[in-house]
Amino acid sequence: MEHEVFVPVPAEALRATLTDPARVARCVPGLQRDASADTEDASPSGQDVVGRFRLRVGGHTITYRGGLRIVDRDGAITYEGEGTEARGKGAAEVSLTVVLTPAAEGTGLSFTGALTATGRLAEEPEEARDAARDRLLDAFVEAAAALAAELAAEPGPEPRPEPGPGPGPDGATSFGTGDGTGIGAFDGDDPTGEPGFGEDVRHEPAAAQEFPAAKPAAEAAHARRTMIGRSAEEVDHAPPRGRYAPVPAPAPSGAGATLRWVAPAAALALASAVVVTRALRRRR
C-alpha cells in the first residue's frame, strides 16, 4: 500500500501534529476516542489512542473496537493499529509508516504500509477497500494539515529585553564614573570647572498643613438639617401646616358649664317635691 500527498505546511509543525495522540485522534475520520482514556499517558496496553473506529467500505459500515500506537523513529512516523469488530468475529491489523519530506513551499508525505483483515472487511472487493483507504488517508492528511497550520500560526514567546550597558573595566558607566562625580551628578563641580547645581539648590521645609477644627455635635446637626433639610423621622412626626392643618376644638364657655349642673339639680328638686306631696296626701 502506497500513497503520496503534498501539503503547504512546514514540516516541523506537521511532525508535531502527527506525533501527538490527542491531535491524531482528532484527525482520523470516524474515530471516537474513549472518554475514560488518559489524554496525557498511554493506556495500560501501551496504546496511545483507544476507542471506536467506524469504517465506510462500499455500501457498508464496519465498527471496530481497538487502539493505535504511535512510534517516531529514524525520522519516520509509524502507526500500528489493531481492532476487533464490535458486531462480529472479524479483526483487522494495520501498520502505516509516514515519511515527511520538507520542500520550499510545504511538506511532502509518503505513506507505506500493510493491512491484514478477517471478517466483513475481508469479504469486500479489493476496489472498494482501495477507495476507502485513499479516502481515509486524504481526509486524515487534510485535517492534520489544518491543525499544523494553526500550530505554525501561533505566536512564539516574546523576546526578552536586552540588558543595559554595564560598568566598564574601571567601574565607569555610560553616564558617569559610578561614584557620583560624572556627568549625571548634581553635587560638586563638573569637569569644566563650573559650579554644579547643588550649590544653588535650597530645600525649604514644607509648611504644616492645617485642618479646620471640629464643630460641636449640636452645631453640626443643625448644619446638616439646614443643608439637607429635615430628616425622615422629623417629617413623619411633624404636624401638617397651612390649609391642611387641623382646626382646634372651641374652648368650653362658663354659661355652658353652669347649665350642665342646673338641669340635674332642677330635676332632683322636682322629684323631691312630688314625693313629699304624695306623702302628705296619704297622711290626710
Disulfide bonds with the S-S distance in Angstrom:
none
